[in-house]
Amino acid sequence: MTTESHSPAGTEEPAFGPPPGCPAHAVGPGVGPGGLRRLHGPEAEDLGALYEKLRAEHGPVAPVSLHDDVPIWVVLGHAENLHMISTPSHYTRDSRLWTAVQDGSAGADHPLAPHIAWQPICSHAEGDEHLRLRGAVTGAMTTIDFRSLRRYINRATQRLVNAFCPLGKADLVGQFAEHLPMSVLCEIIGMPEDYNDRMVHASRDLLKGTDTAIASNEYVMSVLTQHTLRRRAEPEDDFTTHLINHPARLTDDEVAQHLRLVLLAAYEATANLIANVLRMLLTDPRFRAQLNGGQMTVPEAVEQSLWNEPPFSAVLGYFAKQDTELGGQCIRKGDGLLFGIAPGNVDPRIRPDLAASMQGNRSHLAFGGGPHECPGQDIGRAIADVGVDALLLRLPDVELDCDESDLRWRSTMSSRHLVDLPVRFEPKPTQDVTQRPSVRALPSQRAPWQVTTEDTAPAAPAPGPAAPAPAPAAPGPAGRPGAWQRLLRWWRGH
Ligand code: HEM
């Protein structure tokens, strides 16, 4: 057995057997064979609470079971998660090495098969093959012009806001958070805009795992395959063409599979991130006050949300390539481990006070780490930063239109998705997204949502017959730009 250097205490416990006297031995609701707590079913509805119970019982790595009582380790510690994802010599993402796959207990008919089944994509590959596939993805991403991207995110936000701003109310999940990332991703991969809504519906259906999920997956794959073939024949300056032309020489199937990976990873994670940030800002008076008072920027609010509510709460999974030890547990070759992003982010060893601000600290696990670290994080951050900022600029008086306790979530082991976020605001006129944004839509008085940092700065220029040319404004006391500069930056797409 190889003993990891980061954890002194190895155990000789048999894999997945809780120590004698451990409360997990107690048989009861939520506990399966071998005394393993189940990560599914009614007892696991509040996964956050269950993870804390497991942390108290077992420490940073706990034995649990998935559907069909398939055993797995859940990694709860921040350091242990980081160690696992950054040590490819000991842990792989290739599920074919998992004992449960090899003995058929996590086979094709397992409810989590879509997360488990090995696919020829970079998320499941390792070594040279991972370098080849991931190299093509990151190579194509380096061709993205972030200045134009931010400008596009602004325009897409304006279009979405125009659809509901005259009504004075909206659902910011169904009408905003779920559409903005898909619109941006379709633009990046070079797909016609007409596809956006259909792709949102198909992806939502696919990720929910409803009865029509297979048909939706087929629709997504057929659209992406046609798009790949079209770009092979008619290259353009877009992500798809750069993926095709990369020296890694991906096949058409590999290109389509990676477009699907990028589209779905980006769609689900970024939609969750935007919804989480907006909910946090709408329901937590601390963040509202900090944003209004200029002690926090929208990107900082996004980062805080990545700590508190990571868009992917766990990733299934990592698999041990050899006998080893992690967090005091003896891990056998072929064991599966759940990358616990949400529990890792609230590990009391790094966050003794969960209410304390994490401003300036980006060491959360939301984007993973090691060889598989999310290559699209700058894109995800840009969509959330620019989208939320531009939305608040258009709707400075936005408020939650229900009791916070009425908000509903759809939770799986991998993510927690806000179902809807009803809001109300004073009805506003639409804006021409191709023209300089009209400042008339903004109230003349500073509203609670005004995100400028200067207390003395007006919320917006006084309404007039024509929008005045933006005047350069001095940076605020904390060096942050004032309202005019932000409007100017917004218009220029920075
Ligand atoms: C807020 C948004 C996002 C979050 C929180 C997020 C999070 C993650 C996480 C946790 C992983 C898995 C890491 C692991 O396996 O250890 C991942 C992988 C990946 N993400 Fe993201 N992601 C986001 C946005 C995006 C975007 C916008 C794109 C593409 C444009 C993207 C593309 C990918 C790809 C291709 C992988 C697989 C990388 C590999 O296995 O080598 N993600 N992401």
Boltz pocket constraint, residues with backbone or C-beta under 6 A from the ligand:
constraints:
  - pocket:
      binder: B
      contacts: [[A, 85], [A, 93], [A, 122], [A, 123], [A, 124], [A, 134], [A, 137], [A, 258], [A, 261], [A, 262], [A, 263], [A, 265], [A, 266], [A, 269], [A, 270], [A, 273], [A, 310], [A, 311], [A, 312], [A, 315], [A, 339], [A, 365], [A, 366], [A, 367], [A, 368], [A, 369], [A, 371], [A, 372], [A, 373], [A, 374], [A, 375], [A, 376], [A, 377], [A, 379], [A, 380], [A, 381]]
      max_distance: 6.0
